[in-house]
Amino acid sequence: MKKTILIALAALSLICASSCQKDQDGVYNPKKKISKISSSSSVVESGYAYETSMCLNEQWTWEGDKLVSRTLFDADGEASAEFTYSYDGKRLASIAYTTNGYYCKTDFSYDGKKLSKAEHYSDGRLYSSAQFYHDDGKISAIDITYHIFVGKNVFNGESLLDMLLPLDIQMSGVCHQNNAKGETENHIARIELTWEGNNITKMVSSFEGDVQTGVFTYDDKRNPFFGMGGLYPHYLVTIDQNQNDPRYYLYDRNNILTCEVTHSSACTNSTYSYTYEDNYPVTCTVDYATKYGRKTVCYQYEYLN
């Protein structure tokens, strides 16, 4: 099956789109602040079953009301990567990402109080940029331009994704396709968002004629990631990879309950369930079908307060 390359900076869309508390683009100051995220998983595929025990995935560091860094950990409990956040006053100005000697960053620009542009750099070169459009105080569309792909395997799509997006569109598909061709011209992806209140209920991503549609429903509890905007660029879903991390969708005021992603003749469905304290989730269980079976992932959230 052809990989969906769609949501590349869509992640960005979600990231920033959700950060769309009116007139609050770039400001993330939740009532309850996450300190740690852990996860475990259970997989049944092709007649085999295996589990991973609960282990630490991320540790967040705050200075007052500002998130200043996120440290990511591998399966052995070793720090594997770090995101560092810089601010202009209370508003996010840039995100730097480091792992195994690799460094890249994303800079954010604003038009008044609205997020207008995000630019991603690696080794001092501009690799991609996103232009944001607003309607009624919320991000309604995003145009993502991918610049100068030279040779094969030179562009680290996941890092860009994780940098630019809290857009749930994993850009790896786009990058892999362009790198395979060795193309050097620019490519533009389009993400369009539909809102109901402060939640994104539909996201349509298109790239060179390919279209992917995501439809979402939500609970009525508080989402601890709401308002992160560019702060939490994360994974985008590609149909083949089934990267159904709940944070992919957590750029809304409430917590996602169901997600249906459709591309061509393929369709994937994910369901989410939670336990809560003080109206905030302390666990999130995600259940979805993979290409060869089913997978369940449980996330635990710890808060500072």
Secondary structure, 3 states (H helix, E strand, C coil): CCCCCCCCCHHHHHHHHHCCCCCCCCCCCCCCCEEEEEEEEEEEECCEEEEEEEEEEEEEEEECCEEEEEEEECCCCCEEEEEEEEEECCEEEEEEEEECCEEEEEEEEEECCEEEEEEEEECCEEEEEEEEEEECCEEEEEEEEECCCCCCCCCCHHHHHHHHCCCCCCCHHHHHHHHHHCCCCCEEEEEEEEEECCEEEEEEEEECCEEEEEEEEECCCCCCCCCCHHHCCCCCCCCCCCCCCHHHCCCCCCCEEEEEEEECCEEEEEEEEEEEECCEEEEEEEEEECCCEEEEEEEEEEECC
